[in-house]
Amino acid sequence: MERELTQREREILRQVIHSFILTANPVGSQHLAHKQGINLSSASIRNVMAKLEELGYLYHPHTSAGRIPTDKGYRFYIDSLMELDTLNQSEQEQLSESLSNVLDSSDLLDEASHLLGKVSKQLSIVSSPNIADAILRKLELIKVSSSRVLAVISLDGGMVRTIVLEVQSEVPESRLQKVTSLLNERLAGLRLSEIRESIKERVAEYTDEEVVNRLAVMKDRIFAARPEADKLHIGMTQEIFTHPEYEQHENLRGIIEILEDENIIFHILETSEQDEPLSIRVGSENRESRLKDYSLITARYQFGAVKGTVGVVGPKRMQYSRLIPLVDFMAKLISNKLTS
């Protein structure tokens, strides 16, 4: 079992990480010796840093350079040394006001991702809600034309999903009302995941009805956990380019390409949704190996049984004390907005 760090080691590690986050430069003992509150000689600091390196909290990027934190060092800092900032009332009100007039849920998530990217100066991610466990409250079928029927799916929490069904022959209004009643009788009160898995069996004797048959055939699309379009909302700002890690634009291009690979990102985010409401993964802690040079802060937004994820991804040298409460507040803001 690894020993606990001494108070001196904890303070030196904290100062190294603070300095590296601010400057992006390896931190040397001479630099720390001049900081207020550290009453140690450069030689003593160097000895402590050497011990921290031996224990795996710091490392030398070059032989003659100062030290920078390892993933283990960042993790210890986040868990044991960091003091979280708090968003003041003015900041909270500004963020709330920015989303106050957005009514459509997809537009809300899109606006939230851009706002979070702007404020955090990092790449931001907001996933569309996972509605697999949402309860179907009511299904309405509305005749649009002789060959098109609009299916309006109302879910608990006030969410509504619409999809147009193409039909070969015109369905009389009276017949459409009968089919609507039948479907609500068989499906209302069930989770979408249950409907998707069992709709064919639940309406088996009515598949000669073209609208019913279309619903059963298109079940994976109509009753999907997430909509086909706008699954992932990514926000960024030009200030991202001020991070030294992105001076080589191919580095930024690489991380954007990862984010645009929806299968990878959804696997990561869905795992986050199953974990704690707030998750911080540093470098090698990320399940996706291509994110080993980045940190990911995510928080879950939720209304009823419906869940989604909001977060930021950026260099491991990110300002965790500020970004963690920011991401957490944005998740709560989205939850409240979708609930109201």
Beta strands, then each sheet from edge to edge (+ up, - down):
strand 1: 58-59
strand 2: 68-69
strand 3: 123-127
strand 4: 136-145
strand 5: 148-155
strand 6: 160-166
strand 7: 232-235
strand 8: 278-282
strand 9: 294-303
strand 10: 306-315
sheet 1: 1+ 2-
sheet 2: 7+ 3- 10+ 9- 8+
sheet 3: 4+ 5- 6+
end
